[in-house]
Amino acid sequence: MSMTDALPSFQMNLQLKARESKRDRIQQMFERNLGQRFSTSWLHLEFGVSFRTRVSEINNDKHSPITIKNHTWFENGKEQSEYYSEVRRG
């Protein structure tokens, strides 16, 4: 039995709604700011530890009008990372 099987149906519905709304917030922000780069640290603070999972869901959704990309580099020996969006191609 999974953890979600043990939840009452109303609680499961609340979890799914929260998940969808967080994903919607992420997608809407990136749609409004095409090409603008956002620090990974800030995004994790703003959207929580599930941010990467939501990005993966958006990128795997063929109906999404955008693709969210990640750029990583090293600066002064420290890893830096940022996310940005582009219009989905094909």
ChimeraX attribute file (.defattr): number of C-alpha atoms within 10 A of each C-alpha:
attribute: neighborCount
match mode: 1-to-1
recipient: residues
	/A:1	5
	/A:2	6
	/A:3	6
	/A:4	11
	/A:5	9
	/A:6	10
	/A:7	12
	/A:8	9
	/A:9	11
	/A:10	9
	/A:11	12
	/A:12	14
	/A:13	12
	/A:14	11
	/A:15	14
	/A:16	12
	/A:17	12
	/A:18	12
	/A:19	14
	/A:20	13
	/A:21	12
	/A:22	17
	/A:23	20
	/A:24	14
	/A:25	13
	/A:26	19
	/A:27	22
	/A:28	12
	/A:29	12
	/A:30	21
	/A:31	20
	/A:32	10
	/A:33	14
	/A:34	15
	/A:35	15
	/A:36	13
	/A:37	16
	/A:38	16
	/A:39	14
	/A:40	19
	/A:41	12
	/A:42	11
	/A:43	16
	/A:44	13
	/A:45	10
	/A:46	11
	/A:47	15
	/A:48	12
	/A:49	11
	/A:50	12
	/A:51	18
	/A:52	14
	/A:53	11
	/A:54	19
	/A:55	19
	/A:56	13
	/A:57	13
	/A:58	20
	/A:59	18
	/A:60	11
	/A:61	12
	/A:62	12
	/A:63	9
	/A:64	14
	/A:65	15
	/A:66	20
	/A:67	22
	/A:68	20
	/A:69	15
	/A:70	14
	/A:71	12
	/A:72	11
	/A:73	10
	/A:74	9
	/A:75	8
	/A:76	6
	/A:77	7
	/A:78	8
	/A:79	9
	/A:80	14
	/A:81	15
	/A:82	17
	/A:83	18
	/A:84	19
	/A:85	22
	/A:86	16
	/A:87	13
	/A:88	13
	/A:89	7
	/A:90	4
